[in-house]
Amino acid sequence: MKALTLGPAGTYSHRAAQAVADDVSFAESMTDVIEAVASGEYERGVVPVENSTDGSVNESLDAFAEYDVAIVRELITPIRHALLAQGPEFSTVASHAQALAQCRNYLEKNYPNAALEAVASTARGTERAREDSSVAGIGHSGNAAGHGPASSQTASDDAGDLQVLAENIQDKSSNATRFVALAPASERSEAGSKTSFIVYPNVDYPGLLLELLEPFADRDINLTRVESRPSGERLGDYVFHIDVSAGLYEERTQDALADIESIAEDGWVRQLGSYDSETVLDYSRI
């Protein structure tokens, strides 16, 4: 099975994708991953959707509203950031924006004068550090070895290994990211302990959100996440992303969904499917 995820090699997305497929390819953005799965170009895609410290990954959520895909697995991955550089002297720290945010307190305390540079992924940050001695990267400590499988082949031939200057620099020891494995919409399942769906009511009136939540409360269904994102249609118009601890196979979920579809009859409801969750701890494969 072939999977697509955020590249280059060595990202946390890559590590999560290794739990889904042995053959992993890389894209430049989460939107590219979701689009490629929706079109059937790839059998599976893996994207982050939420971090325990920095919150939701909005690019993934917005792409779910644009492209029709199925969520078939949830992967919870503990995040352990390390500071990687050619030496202890540097003036810039480069990494993904969320990684920089997850290490904000550490950087402010230890490197208050360092410039922060947001790049496409943690692996891109370590590439920058490998190419430029004035740059440090934030990523998994396994990315330090210049000759290892997590290293990008775009690095210069004379670039050497990086030093692990500090480990576990994330501000929260409980820092973890929720990834989801995606499949084409035709593989959507009703079996699983969790369900995700998107609601676009295409209306706005006092009490609308309460009406959208009551069908779940009335049936004793626990909501694990409710997120609103701009619809892009007009100012003040929103799409709601909802996760619940119940499967689509359950009658109570089907009844709640019927109520939601009635409320959103002028808009639409997209079922992303039901799935189970697992925690991925083994990074040894890459």
Summary of the structure (lengths in Angstrom):
residues: 286
radius of gyration: 20.4
end to end distance: 17.4
largest distance: 63.6
contacts: 978
relative contact order: 0.18
helix: 27%
strand: 34%
